[in-house]
Amino acid sequence: MDIDEEKIDEAALALLYLTLHEQRRAWKQLDWDVTNRLYEKGFILDPISKTKSVVFTDDGLKKAEELFKTLFCK
């Protein structure tokens, strides 16, 4: 798979902007509202835990791979 790293960098920068606070700071993790919506859509298991990772559902993993290829592959 030939990955377009420029697109990944742009998406990461846009996601950092999503968590903007104090005018110039951004959280290093995804916004909790985003992970909650992904959970409600059935793409990940319940994100509320002490771990810093989330678990994909079967549908979520399939959709994530599809989106990754669409958005970031050349």
PyMOL commands that set and color helices and strands:
alter all, ss='L'
color gray80, all
select helices_A, chain A and resi 5-18+32-40+58-72
alter helices_A, ss='H'
color red, helices_A
select strands_A, chain A and resi 20-21+25-26
alter strands_A, ss='S'
color yellow, strands_A
deselect
rebuild
show_as cartoon
